[in-house]
Amino acid sequence: MTIAFLFPGQGSQAVGMGRAFAEASGAAKAVYAEANEALGFDLARLSFEGPEAELALTANTQPAVLTASVAAAAACAERGLTPHLAAGHSLGEYSALVVAGALRFADAVRLVRQRGRLMQEAVPVGAGAMAAIMGLDLAGVEAVCRDAARGEIVAVANVNSPAQVVIAGHRAAVERAVGLAAERGGKKSVLLPVSAPFHCALMQPAADRLAAELAALPVADPAIPVARNVDAEVSRTAADVTRALLEQVARPVRWSACVERLAREGAGVFVEVGPGRVLTGLLKRIVGDVKGYAIEDPAGLDRTLAALGRA
């Protein structure tokens, strides 16, 4: 039975995430202690108690979701559940690489805090936007973006499933694209409550500034294959890891293709590890004949182990 771990990205955060694992698992508690030490502030308290508005700041959200995911994976490992393959959605790719042994956790948590700052600073608040377009295929969304641009930037940012594509860019252009999508048969299109237009060309200044941070980071070859967001190929070497993380900032997350790639690599069981169940919900829309489970707390771990016959 080949198991792939899937790690969520920004947007899955919620006040209280990770607390149950930190209280029930020594390994998870140690992850939070390491995060607090690496960052120099009490990330655990912010994650467990809020306030929500502070947790929602990109520079806090990214290390908080990473820590919750790595802590959950540590609790899984305590119970003997480890992956053969992995992938993560956007920020989640860092979680996957930590669990794969390519990045040290303390380095990763500091880096994603800086990544969050750089991504937020790349575009003034309110100048950019993101929207989810449902009911149009990828080619249809790409056409909508071309026609809505009018000299501004709007482009595909996430391909989450065959029927859900997220776009990002200048706010006015994104709003025009949402209107065009509705005219062309889109079932539902909604602006997303995000603070910056991630994974589009407007993020290139953040990618440029992140390059030096990544170059200074010690990176190892992943112990397991990690499907990467930028092209759905598999990272097997340290050089693959660094290049993919840098390109990922301003390029689309090809999530649907990542999941398909893991299935081709032999994954028959997909386990979403960390806060939320978004990736589990997308799974059946991408690949049909697989088993999917979500582990965001000890009860979810118990249910998954029982379903896999490992209780």
N, C-alpha and C positions, 0 to 999 in steps of 0.2 A: 504494500500500500504506500504509494508515493504522496507525501503531504507537502502542500505549498502553504506557507504563511503569507497573508496579505496584511499590509499595514496602512491604516488610514492617514489622511492628510488634514490640513487646516480646514476647519468647518465642523469637525467631529467633536470639538472640545465642549465640555460641560462642567460646571462647578460640581465637585464631588468625584470627578473621574480619578480612578486609580486608588482611591482611599481604601476600598474594601481589600484590594490586593496588598496594599502596604500594611494593613492591619493583620492580614491572614498569612502572609508569606514573608519569611526572613529575607529571601532573595530580592523580592520586590521592594521591601523596606530599605535594603541596602542600595538599590538603584536610586531611590529618592534622596538618600543621604549623600550619595556621590554627586547627584545633580545640584543639591544645595551648596555643596562645597565648591564645585566647579564654577558655579555662577555667582557665588558670593551673596545670595539672598535666598529667602525661604520659598522656593518654588513649590514645595510640597504644600505649604499652607495656602498659597494662592490657588493651587489646583483643587484642594479639598474644600476650601471655605470661600473662595472668591476674594473680592467682589467680581461679578461677572464682567463688568465693563473693563476692568483691568486685565482679566484673563483674555478678553477678546482682542487686546492690542497685539498686533502681529509679532512683535519682538518677544512677547510673553507666550502667545499661543503656540508658536513653533517649538520652543523647548518643552513646553508643558505636554503637548501631544506626543512628542518624541519620548519623553520620560515615561508617560503613562503606557505607551506601547512597549517599550523595552522592559519596563517593570512587569507587565503582563506576560511577556515572553519568558522572563526569568522565572515567574511563578509556574508557567507551563513546563519549563525545563526541570524544575524541582520535582514535578510529577511524571517526568519521563517523556513529555511531549515536545519534540523538536522537529524542525522542518528539514525536508530534503531540497526544497527550492523556496524562493521568496521573491516578493515584489512589494513595492509600496507606492501609494498614490501621492505624487508630488513630494511634499515634506516626508511622507511615509517611506520614500526610497532611502532616506537616511536611517530610519528605524530598521529597515531590511538589511542595510549594510552593517549596522552595529551587530545585529543578531547573527549575521553571516561572518563576523569577525574581521571585516575589512576596515572598519573604523572603530577606534576606542570610544566608549560611551562619553567620557568626560570631554574629549575633543569634539565629538559630534554635537553635544548639547550646547557648548559654547559657540560652535560654528553656526548652528541653526538660529541661535539668538541674534547673531550678527547678520545672518541671511535675512531674517525678518526685518531688522532695522533697514538694511540696504534696499529691500524690496519696497518698504513703505516710503523711503526717502526718494525713490526713483521717480515717483509721480506725485504731485500735490494732491492732498486729500480732496476728493470730490471731482477731480479732473478725469479720472478713469472709472470704469465700471466693468462688471461681468454679468452675463446672463446665460441661463440654461435654455436651450432651444430643444423642444421635444416634438417628435412627429415628422421631422425632416431628416433625410439621410445626410451623410457627410458632404457629398457633392452639392446637395441643395443648400446646406448651411454655408459652404464656401462661396457659392454664387451670391447668396444674400449678403455676405460680408463684402464681396467685391463691389456690389451695387450700392451698398450703404456707406462705403468709405468716404467718398467725395473729398479726397485729399487728406483725410484723417486716417488713423489706424483703427481697424477692427478686424479680428482674425480668430480662427479656431484656437482655443486654449486647452480644452480637455475633450477627448473623445471617450466618453464614459461607457457607452454601450451603443449598439447600432441605432438606437432611437433617442439617445440623449447626448447632445453635443453642447459644450459650454464655449461661449465666445468672450473675448476681452478686448479692450481698447479704450479710445477716448469716449467719454460718457455719451456725447451727442451721437456719435457714430453707432455705438452699441444700441442706443434707443431707437435709431433709425432701423437697425437690423432687426430688432424685436418686432417692429411694425411690419417690415417686409416679410418676415417669417410667417406672421399671422395671415397676411394676404396670400401667401403661397401655400397654404395648407398646413402649417405647423399647428399641432394640437394645443400646445401651451408653451408660452415663453415667459420667463420671469427674471427680473433683475435680482441678482444675488446680494445678500448683505455682507459684502466684503469691503475692505478698506483700500484695496489697490487692484489694478488690472493685471493679475498674475499670468505668467506663461504666454506673453505676447511681446512684440518688439519694443514696447514701452519699458520693458524690464531690462533692456540691454545695459543701461548704466549700472544696474545692480550686479549683473553678471560680470561686467568689467571690473568692478570693485571687489567682487568675491574671488576673482582669479588668484589674487595674491594670498588670500586666506587659505584657499585650497592648496596652492603650491607649497605652503609651509606645513601642511598637515601630513603626519605619517599615515600612510595607507598600505594595507596588506592585501594580498590576493584573497578574495572571498573563499571561505571554506565550503560554501554551497553556491550554486549558480543563482544570480539575482537578475531578473528581467528588468531592463531599464526603460524609463519613461520615454526617452527621446526617440527611440527607434524600435523598441520591443525586441532588440537583440539581448543576448545574455552576457553579463559581465562576469568574467572569470579571472581577470588580472587586475592589479592595482591601477595600471594605466587606464584600463577601461573605466574604472570607477571614477577617477578624477575627471576625465573628459566628459563623461555622461552627466555628472553633477553640475558641471559648469554650463554645459549646453542646455540643461533642463530649465534653467531660470527663465529664459526668454523664448523657449520653444514649447510647443504643445505637449501635453501629457497624453500619450497614446495608450490609455488604460485598457481599452477593449483589446487591443493587439497584445498588450502585456499578458493578460489573462489567457488569451488564445495561445500565446507562446508557451506559457507554463503547462497548459494542457498538452501541447505537442511534445514537451519535455517529459511527459509521463504523469503529471499531477492528476490524481483522481479524487483527492480530498483537498478542499480549500478551507483554510481556517483564518478568519479575520481576527487579528490580535490587537487589542487596544480599544479606545473609546468608540462607541457607535456601532451601527450595523449597515452603513451605507454600501460598503463593498460587497457584503453578502447579498444585499438586495439587487445589486447590479449583476451578480454572478450568473444567474439563470438566464438573463437576457443576452449574455455573451456566449457561454458554453452550456449546453443543456444537460448532458448526462454526467454530472459530477455531484459530489456531496459538498455542501457548504455549511459551515458552523461559525458562530461568532463568540469570541471570548473577550468580554470587557470587565468581568468580575469573577470571583471564585465560583459562583453558581453556574456561570456559563462554562467554566473549565470543567466542573463536575459533569455537566450535561454532555459536553463534547467527549470527554473520556469515556463516559458510559456508552455513547453512541458508537465510539470506535472500539468498544470492547476492552477498554483499558482501565476501567474503574477499579 
